[in-house]
Amino acid sequence: MPSSSFDVIIVGGAIYGSSLAWWLTNTPGFDGTIAVVERDPTYTFASTSHTNSCIRQQFSNRTNIQVSQFGAEFIKNFRSFMGGDPEVPHLPLQSYGYMYLADTEEFAATLRESQQIQSALGAHTRHMTRDEIAEAYPFYNLDGIIGGNHNLVDEGYFDGGTMFDWFKRMARRNGVTYLHDEVTGLTLNAAGTQVEGVTLKSGETLSCGTLVNASGPRAAATAAMAGIDLPVRPRKRYTFIFDAAQPLDRDLPLTIDPSGVHMRTDGKYYLAGCPPDEDPDVAYDDFVFDHSLWEQKVWPVLATRVPAFEQIKVINEWVGHYAYNTFDQNAIVGAHPEISNLIFLNGFSGHGLQQSPAMGRGVAELITHGAYESLDLSPFGFERVMNQTKFLEKAVI
């Protein structure tokens, strides 16, 4: 029988719940008890399990760039961050880079502006002319393209599943309690200024000092238990793994085509993905696959942009959910302004895996010390939703 009281209760045990749990156990000054409540410990339908595990520094907002720069540092020094245990694997970062292709002068100007911001923060992003792209990657058909941005340093993809697995393992090893249950209600104090505890589907009630909403695409349902309207909804995103009859003679960067389709090398195969043309909020359990997307949208773009991909064969495909922030497509992180012990860790809108090291660290600092110490994450606060002031990020995929 677990304790009926915890200093921190985390709702959701996927990448964010487990990242935060692990970081808390490694934050100097924190010596409290932690419970992670997870409704499905197989994580079969969790966004974490459907991720493409990519990381980029090519954002337009300084804070997003810095968040991902720490993500790259964490990945490259994963064993060291995990305490140097030789059992912990090294995490290679496949730095094929992102290649943003611009087909308008306006977007090319945006890419140049973003490159300057990234460069000022130490990123190695390069703005390339159409001819420079053609020389470096002659397999592209660049009809209609006038330029692009690319970065071959600390930008590409990694094994996000292994990172997630070790967050969980080490959190448990450090004393975190994982409960296979579901939060069905929150109890607030009489003034409505503190969460006092949670009610579980099993009928158990637990009291807490701090409550963290890390429930992915279900974040709005958790927030509603406290009377809060959180603008995070499930949105479908599709991934296809394909084999090519004519493999390319070099790595394919993670290429963002102006159509919205993206593609990259994936081991000996290739990966492509896209949002649907119509992108509605969906039910939490809606994972119905739209098989028409491949024939009608994805394959025509691939075959046009990379003529060698005229002869390709899908060998795997899946649909997952973005925890999509409908307000401004960026994370909502930090304490609620009025319910001070309710912490948001939500709405990553597809940036989740790459941002989880820095966000987990920051929220652990916030809980322990009452402030962010390593990196100021206050621009992600819920206050902006209340004030209707958007977090501006021009590079959302």
Stockholm file with secondary structure:
# STOCKHOLM 1.0

chainA/1-397         MPSSSFDVIIVGGAIYGSSLAWWLTNTPGFDGTIAVVERDPTYTFASTSHTNSCIRQQFSNRTNIQVSQFGAEFIKNFRSFMGGDPEVPHLPLQSYGYMYLADTEEFAATLRESQQIQSALGAHTRHMTRDEIAEAYPFYNLDGIIGGNHNLVDEGYFDGGTMFDWFKRMARRNGVTYLHDEVTGLTLNAAGTQVEGVTLKSGETLSCGTLVNASGPRAAATAAMAGIDLPVRPRKRYTFIFDAAQPLDRDLPLTIDPSGVHMRTDGKYYLAGCPPDEDPDVAYDDFVFDHSLWEQKVWPVLATRVPAFEQIKVINEWVGHYAYNTFDQNAIVGAHPEISNLIFLNGFSGHGLQQSPAMGRGVAELITHGAYESLDLSPFGFERVMNQTKFLEKAVI
#=GR chainA/1-397 SS CCCSEEEEEEECCSHHHHHHHHHHHTSTTCCCCEEEEESCTTCTTCGGGGCCCEECCCCSSHHHHHHHHHHHHHHHTHHHHTTSCTTSCCCCCBCCCEEEEECSHHHHHHHHHHHHHHHHTTCCCEEEEHHHHHHHCTTCCCTTCCEEEECCSSCEECCHHHHHHHHHHHHHHTTCEEEECCEEEEEECTTSSSEEEEEETTSCEEEEEEEEECCGGGHHHHHHTTTCCCCEEEEEEEEEEEEESSCCSSCCCEEECTTSCEEEEETTEEEEEECCSSCCCCCTTCCCCCTHHIIIIIHHHHHHHSGGGGSEEEEEEEEEEEEEETTTSSCEEEECSSSTTEEEEECCTTCHHHHHHHHHHHHHHHHHHSSCCSSCCGGGCTHHHHHTCCCCCSCCC
#=GC SS_cons         CCCSEEEEEEECCSHHHHHHHHHHHTSTTCCCCEEEEESCTTCTTCGGGGCCCEECCCCSSHHHHHHHHHHHHHHHTHHHHTTSCTTSCCCCCBCCCEEEEECSHHHHHHHHHHHHHHHHTTCCCEEEEHHHHHHHCTTCCCTTCCEEEECCSSCEECCHHHHHHHHHHHHHHTTCEEEECCEEEEEECTTSSSEEEEEETTSCEEEEEEEEECCGGGHHHHHHTTTCCCCEEEEEEEEEEEEESSCCSSCCCEEECTTSCEEEEETTEEEEEECCSSCCCCCTTCCCCCTHHIIIIIHHHHHHHSGGGGSEEEEEEEEEEEEEETTTSSCEEEECSSSTTEEEEECCTTCHHHHHHHHHHHHHHHHHHSSCCSSCCGGGCTHHHHHTCCCCCSCCC
//
